[in-house]
Amino acid sequence: MCCESDQPSLTQAGHRRGQIQLLAALSAIVLVWCGLLPALGRTTVLRQRIAFLEARGVNPSAKFFTEQEAGWRNAAEVERQLQEHPQAFWALPWRHR
């Protein structure tokens, strides 16, 4: 006859399964981040796209609009146009004031 303490409980088995799932998820993330994405970055198509963006002053690695120098230039141009032609942005062309 066997004692209950010799057999792993359901909580221990569930804990072990959770650890394995976490390890599998982390391994998949590391594989994509450190393997797949750098390999894609070396492809001709992506290198051409990066060169295209950089030639126009766009940082392809930026995550936010505020990280783009070109974005700030564009925002300044929109502000200038808004000051010069407010009706172009906010009024309907067939509606007169």
Secondary structure as UniProt FT lines:
FT   HELIX           4..6
FT   HELIX           10..31
FT   HELIX           32..36
FT   HELIX           37..41
FT   HELIX           44..55
FT   TURN            56..57
FT   TURN            60..61
FT   HELIX           65..67
FT   HELIX           69..84
FT   HELIX           86..90
FT   TURN            93..94
//
